[in-house]
Amino acid sequence: MLACFHGHLDVVQFLRSCGASWSSRDGSGSCALHWAAAGGHLPVLHHLMQDGCEVDVRDDASWTPLMIVSVMTGDTAVASLLITAGADVNVQDRDGKTPLMVRTQTVL
């Protein structure tokens, strides 16, 4: 997950070749795609999605990678890549908030 966050595509590819699972979770239920979105590394995100990561995977708070990027960085390139890959812009977390709602609350 740290390799995804820091953009080390070569390490991500190596770990996958050794059997790493994209469905592994950290203590908050985040997976590799959440971490890659938070780090903002487009090549890693693209690779993960091409290799079968579910674009709308949810963590323990029901946040998707699109929600993570909406709150943490607001990186439009990352958001655009996720949306192009099929991320649901109307998905709601456990509090009923969408990515746009959580972004607006972060900015205000």
Number of C-alpha atoms within 10 A of each C-alpha: 18 13 18 26 20 15 20 15 19 12 13 20 16 11 13 14 10 9 8 12 13 17 14 11 15 13 8 9 16 23 23 26 30 28 24 28 28 24 23 24 19 18 13 26 27 17 15 22 16 11 12 9 18 18 20 22 19 19 19 14 12 18 22 29 27 31 29 24 24 25 19 14 16 18 16 12 12 24 24 13 17 23 15 10 15 12 20 16 16 12 17 18 18 10 8 10 16 21 23 17 15 16 19 12 9 13 9 5
